[in-house]
Amino acid sequence: MDPTETPVRAVRDVGPSTIALDLEPPAGFAARPGQFVKLSLDVGSERRSRFYTLSSPDAADALEVTVEINPDGDLGPHLAELESGATLTMAGPFGNAYYEDEPHTVILAGGPGVGPAVGIAERTLDDGGETAIVYRDGEPAHRERLDALSERGAHVAIVGADEELTPPVERALAGERRDGSEADDRQLFVYGFADFLDAATDAVAAAGGDPDRAKVENFG
C-alpha cells in the first residue's frame, strides 16, 4: 500500500513505557499478524518515520501496533501524545516473518516483540490452532492479553530480563497436541532486538529445536 493518511482511533497504555496505537485500517488494507508498517509523523518541520510490527490478530476491522517508548526517541514520545482523531501516514505492510495459518505456533519475544507475539497467538487460537509464548522482559507489557491467552489454553511463560531462556523454551517446544499426538508441525517465530535474537536462537538449539526453521524479525 502506498503511503496513506491514517486516523488514530486511540492511544492506550499497555505497560511500563509502552503504548498500543489503534489505527483506522485504510480501505483495501490487508495484513497478517507479524508483518510491519511504516508510520510517519510531522514533528515541527521534520518528517519522522519508524517501522512497527502489527500487534492485532488481523487488520480488517482494527489495526494495532505496540510501541515501546524511549524518552529520547525521535518518534515514539510523539506518538504517545497523539489523541483520537489525529492522523499519521502509514505505508505497508512489509516483512516475511508473519503468521500463515500454521496450526501450531511458538513465539519467542523480547521487549517490544510482545506485540506481534500476542497478535499471532490470538489469531492462532481464533483459527482453532494451538500456541505458546515465551516472553522475556523486566517490565512486561500486554499483561491483560497474555492472561486472556493463558485462560484460552495458550502456554504463556514470562521470564525476567536476566533469566535463562533455555528451560522455558524447552517446555514451549515440548508441547503436544490436545489429542496427545506430537506437535511436529509447530512454527517458531522470534521477535526482538539483536541480543535477544541471539539468546533465543541459542536456547532453541539447546532445547533440541531447529533455529533455522524459525521466522525471525530483528528490531535493530
Secondary structure, 3 states (H helix, E strand, C coil): CCCEEEEEEEEEEEECCEEEEEECCCCCCCCCCCCEEEEEEEECCEEEEEEEEECCCCCCCCEEEEEECCCCCCCHHHHHCCCCCCEEEEEEEECCCCCCCCCEEEEEEEHHHHHHHHHHHHHHHHCCCEEEEEEECCCCCCHHHHHHHHHCCCEEEEECCCCCCHHHHHHHHCCECCCCCECCCCEEEEEECHHHHHHHHHHHHHCCCCHHHCEEEECC
